[in-house]
Amino acid sequence: MSERFSVLSFSGKYRILHLTWFAFFLTFVVWLGLGPMMPFIEEALQLTDQQAKVLLILNVAMTIPARIVVGMLVDKYGPRILFSAILVLGGVISILFAWADSYERLALLRFLSGFIGAGFVVGIRMIGEWFPARETGIAQGIYAGWGNFGSAGAAMTLPFIAASIGGENGWRWAFTFASLVAIAYGIFYYTAVRNTPKGSTYFKPKKSGAMEVTSPGDLVLYVLMNIPLYLALALLTWKLSPAKMGLIGWATADAIYAGLAVVFAVQTWRVWHLNAHIFKDPVPELHRYKFKQVAVLDWAYLVTFGTELAVVSMLAMFYVSWFGLPKVVAAVLAGVYPFLNLFARPGGGWLSDRIGRKRALALTFVGITASFLALGLVDPSWPVALVVGLTLLGGIASKAGSGAVYAMVPLVKRRLTGQIAGMAGAFGNVGAVLFLTVNSLVDYDQFFLFIGAISGLVLLLILLFLEEPAGQMAEILPDGTVELIEVK
């Protein structure tokens, strides 16, 4: 008889779960605290609206490549040291940002701060090591759902601290306090956790620098799946260029475009160099995995997490401009949206454990597609309560979908879990960039229709190409023997 999942326990694997979701929570406080603190920063430093917008864009730009890099590092070095390093280094950079004395330094340090958002990837590997396949959905859902609540935690605490201290340096002290907590917890985390349960092996990739694939077709798909990551960074560059905001010149924009092309070429070469051997020496069937599983999960997370970030950014403005709600009321209604993470994301993971990975993900996408297509029909004559209800249903479905995605990520290939989680996480940020860009170009109803249409297309990918994890995955122990890990 299997052990009952006990979230209120603080021993064994549950202790690791609670310590790790709180580490993730603190990374989001430090990283996403910029949004709720921006009014204080604008007033104290007399920034223009354009300068404030640039800081917000820079805050997310680094996260896309950082999640890929951190995924490789966590697979190689382990989550214990990586999470501690991210908390400590991220806290130091945040303090330097808080006391920067010029806009140029603010911008540079905020760009560097984007790597803190990659902390999410680290915990996926940690939880995957400590919980068996039958519990990985609910455990990953609690980790990500409660950790994601750090954005709401920042909104509820940092402005209060800044206002309580008062003066033009109030925001600086608020960031400093949060950063010192993150640094202290990073040191504590290193002393309090292990990478694996006692007696378990931490499997590492055979080579580093790119993800291992196990067939020629998967190699081609892997290269193609890297392209959207670079397109998202190019899109951010375009938003800063004279074509949109005019905050960087054409020469700078062209240099960034060229740099992205060079980096993509170098990365493609590294992918080829690491995996070219599969053309001469095919990987034994026992050790293969299907990269299409990774690709479908990437596109699924682009929709689920991308929708979450985009909608929470525009929801209050939508309620005000279309329905004339007072700003305070609109902010309160929009503020309910991130609170859904507390139960919706764990709920998606729990559902995945109970009815199967593919079925749970497909059901959440039916909910996302239906909710946002319905929102695409909204006009200002609709009852506000009905519209709010539809947005909350869409939020529950998208957050549950995120939980279902990461219920499956650790079951693809154990030693590559960090890299798979990092790539999916990066696609989530790509989705946010894509959806927010569309939101800036069209009306709100068209924005919702776009999300519904993309969700419908990804639902087809899930139904046609995603395979339910079954049986066992094989990993090689240091002594050369094979260990089989249950995935069902």
N, C-alpha and C positions, 0 to 999 in steps of 0.2 A: 504493500500500500504506500502510495507516494506521500511525502511530507506535505502538510498544509502550508501554503504561503502565509507568512506572518509578518506583515509590514510594520507592526508595532514592536517587533523584537529589535534588540540592539546587540545581538551577539552573532558571531560567525559571519556568514555571507550577508546578513541583513545589516550588520555593522558597517561593512564595506559599502553597501548600497547607500546608507544614510550619509556616511562621510563623503562619498563621491558626489552625490547629487548636491550636497551643500557646497562642495568645491566648485561645481559647475555654476551653481547659483551666484557665487561670489564673482566668477568671471563675467557673468552677465551684468551684475551691478556695476562693476568697473567699466565694462565696455559700453553698455547701452545707457549708462547714466547720463551720457551727453545730451540726449534728447530732452528729458525733463529739466536739465540744468541750463539749457540754451538761453532761455529768457534772462537768467541771472548773468550769464557770460556776456550776452549782447549789451545789456545795460551797463555792466561794470567796465567793459572795454570799448563801448560805443562802436560795436561792429555794425556793418550794414547787413541787410537781409541776405544779400548775395554772399557775403563772407560767411555768414552763419550756415547757409545752404552748402557751401563748399566743405565746411568742417563735417557736416552730416554725411556728405558723400564720401569724403576721405575716411570716415570712421568705418565704413563697410568695405572699402575697396580692397584692402589687404587681406580680408578674411577669405576671399575666394582662393587665392594661391596658398594661403597659410594652412587651410584645412587639408590640402593635398600634401604639403610638406610635413605637417604635424602627423598626418596619418602614416607616412613612411617612418618618421622618427619613433612613434609609439610602438610600431611593430618591431622595430630594431632594439630599442632601449627599454621599453616597458612603460606602462601608464603611471607608475608611482613617481618616477623621477620627472616625467614629462609634465604631469599636472602640477607638481610642486614648482617646477621651473617656470611654467606659464603664470602661475599665481604670483610668484616673487618678481619675476622680470616685468610682468604686466603691471604690477603694483608700482614698481619703480618708475616705469615710463609714465604711468598715470600721475604720479606725484610731480614729475618733471613737467608734464603738461599743465598741471594746476598752477605751477609757479613760473610758467613761461612769460617773458616780458615783451614779446613781439608776436605779431600775427603769423609771421613766417615760421617761427618756432612752434606756435600752436598747431599750425597746419601739418608740419612735419611729424610732430609727436602724435597727433591724432591719427595720421596715416599709419604710423608704426603700431598704434594701439589696436589696429584691426586684427592683429594676430591673436589677441586675447580671445576673440570669438571662436578660435579653433580648439579651445579647451574642451568643447562639447565632444569632439572626436575621441579624445583620450578616454573619457569615461565609458564610451561604448565598448572599447576593448576591455576595460577593467571589469565591467558588469558581465560581459560575455565570458570572461574567465571564471567568474565565481558562481554563475547560475546555470543550471542545466537547460537543455533545449525546451523542456516542457514548461519552464518558468521564465524563459528569456524575454517573452513579450511583455508580461506585466512588470518585470524588473527593469527592462529598458524604458518602458513607458513611465514608470515612477521617476527614474533617474532623469529622463529628458523633460518630462512634464513639470516636475517640481523644480528642477534646475532652471528651466526657461522662465519660471516665475521671478527670477532675478531681475528681469526688466521691470516688472511691476514693483518689486522691492525697492529698486532704485528710485522709481517715480514717487513712492510713498515716503522715502526717508531722506534722500539727498536734498530736495528742495526745503524740507523742514529744517534740516541742519543749517543750510545756507541762510535761511530767513531768521533762524534763532540767533546765529552769530551776528548777522547783519553786516552792513558796510560793503564796500566793493570787494573785499577779500573773503566774504562769506562762502562763495562758491568754491574758492580755492581750498578752504579748510574742509568743506564737505567732501571734495574729491580726495583730499589727503587722508581724512579719517577712513573712508572706505578702502583706500589703497593700502593703508597700514594694516587693516583687518585682513585683507587678502594676502599680504606678505606673511603675516603671522600664521595664518591658516595654512599657507603653502608649506611653511617649515613644519608645522604640526602634522600635516597630511603625510609628509615623507616619513615621519617617525611612527605613524599610526597604522599604515596599511602594508600589504604585500601584493605583488603582482598576481599571484595565484594562491589557491588553497594549498595547505601543506601537503607535499607529496606529488603535486601536479607539475607538469612541465610547461614552461612558457615557450611556445613555438614561434620561431622567427623566420622571416623570409630568407631564402638562400642567397639572394643578392639584393642590393638596395639601389635606389635611384629611379626606379619605375616599378610598376606593378607587374608581377609575373602573370603570364597567360599560358594556356596549355594547348592551343591549337592555332594554325595559321589564320583561320577565319576570325578567331577572337582577337588576334593581333591587329588586324585591319579595323575591327570594331572599336578596339581600345583607342587607336589613334583618332578615329572619327569622333569618339565621345569626348576627346579633349578639346575639340574645336569650340563648342559653346562656351567653355570657360574663358577662352581668349576673346571671343566675341562680346561677352559681358563686360570685360575690362575695356575693350574698345568702345563699347556703348557708354560706359562711364566717362571715358575720355571725351567722346563726342558731346556729352552733356556739359562738360566744362569748357569746351572749345567755343570759338566765335560763332559757330553754327547754332549754339543754344544759349549758354549763359555768358559766354565771352570772358571767362575768368582765366583762361590760358590762351596764349597766342597760337596761330596756325603752326608756327615752327615747332613749338613745344608739343602740340598735338601730333604733328607728323613724326616727331622723334619718338613719341610713346608708341604710335602705331608700328613704326619700324622695329622698336625694341620688342614689342609683343610678337611680331613675326619671327624675329631672330630666336627668341626664347622658345617659341613653338617648334621651330626647326631643330633646335638643340634637344628639346625634350623628345621629339619624334626619333631623333637619332639614338638617344639613350634607350628608348623603348625597344627599338630594333636591336641595339647592341645587347641588351639584356635577354631578349627573347629569340634571337635569330636561330639558336640551336634547335628549336622545335622543328625546323624544316629538315634537319638532318637526322635528329634523334627524337622521334615522337614521344610524347609524355605517356607513360603507362596509364591505362584507363582508370586504375585505382586512384591515381593522384590528380586526375583532371577535375576541373570545375568549368561551368559554362559562364562565360563573360556576359552573355545576354541577360543573365539574372542580375548582374551588376547594372547593366545599361537600363533595364526596365525600372529598377529601384531608383536610379538616378533621376529618370524622368518623372517618376512618381513623387519624389521628394521636391523636385522643382515646383510641382503644382502645390503640394501640401504646405510646405514651409514657406515657399515663395508667396503663396496666397496669404498666409498668416501675417508675414511681415508687411506686405503691401496693404492689406485691408486695415490693419491696426493703424497704419500711417495716415489713411485718408478718411476713416469712418466718421470722425467728429465733423470734419469739413463737409462731408456728404449730408449728414443730418441737418447742419446749419443751412447750407445753400439750397437744398431741395425742399426742406420742410419747415424752415424758419424757426427751428428750435433755438432757445437761448443757448449761448456758448457753454455755460456751466452744465446745463441739462445734457447737451450733446456730448460733452466730455465724460460725464458720468456714464451715459449709455455706452459710449465707445470703450470706456474703461472696463466694462464687463467682459469684453472680448478676450483680453489676455488671461483673465481669471479662469477661463474655460480650460486652460492647460492643466489645472490642478487635477481634473478628473477625466477630461476627454482623451488626452494622450495616453495615460495609463489604461483607460478603457479600451482604446484601440489595440494596445498590446495584449490586454487580457482576452479580448475577443479573438485575437490571432492565436493565442495559446489554446483556446477552446474549440474553435471551428476550423482552424487551418489558416496558414499564412496567406495563400492566394485568395481564398474566399473572403477573408476579412478585409484585405486590401481592396478587392473589387467592390465589396459592399460600401466601404467608405467613399470610394470614387463615384458610385451611383449617387450617394448623398451630396457630394461636392458638386457634381454635374447638375443635378436637379435643382439644388438650392441657388446656384449662381445663374443658371439659365432663367429661373423664375425672377431673380433680382434684376436680370436684364430687361424684364418687361415692366419694371417699376416706373411710375411717373409721380409727380408731386401730389396728385389727387388721392393716392393710396393712403389708407390709415397708417399712421406712424407705427403703431403697435405691431401691425402685420409685417412691416418692413424690418423692424428691429428683430422680430421673431425669425424672419428668414435669414438675416445676417448671422444670428446666433446659431441657427441650424447649420449654416454653411461653415461657421467657425468650429462647431463641434465635429462635423464631418472631416474638415481639413486637419484638425489637430489629432483626431483619432487615426486618420490616414498616416500622419507622421509616426504615430506609435506603431502602426502596422508595418511601415517600411523598416523601422529599426528593430522590430521583432524578428525580421528575416535576415538583416545584414550580418549578424554574427554566425549565421548558419550556412553561409556560402563557402568560405574557406578560412579556417581558424587563424592561420599565421598571417593572413592578409586582412584581417578584420579592420585594423586601423586605417589601411589604405582604402578599403571599400567604404568604410564610414566617412572618411575624409572626402572622397569623391562625391558621394551622395550629399554630404553636407555642403560642399561647394556648389552643387547644382541647386540646392535650396536657396543660396544667395543669388545665383544666376536668375532663378525665378523671381526673386524680389526685385532685382534690377529690371528685368523684363516687364513685370506687371506695373511697377511704379512709372516706368517710362511710358507705357501705354496709357496709364492714368493721366499723365501730363499732356497727352495728345488728343484724347477723346472725352466725351461726356461720361458721367458715372454709369449710366445704363449700358453703354457700349463696353465700358471697362468690365462690368460684371459678365456681360455676354462673352467677352474674350476669354475670361477665366473659365466659364462653363464650357466653351468650345474646346479649349486646350485640355481641360479635364476629361472631356468625352473622348478625345483622341488617345490620351494616356490610358483610359479605361480599356480601349481596344487593345493596346499593347499588353496590358496586364492579362486580359482574357486570352490573347493569342500566343503570347511568348513566355510569360512567367510560369515557372514550374514549381510545384509544391515541394519543399525540402522533404527528402525521404531517405531512410536507411542511415548510412554513416558516411562521414568524411574522414579521409586518411591523412595523418601527419606522421613525420618520421622523428623518432626520439634520437637524442644525441648518440646513443650506441648503435644506431642504424636500424633498429627494429621499428615496426609500424604500429602506431596506436590508432584505433578506430574510435571516432567520437560520434555519439548519437546526435542526430539532427531532427528527429521527429518526436 
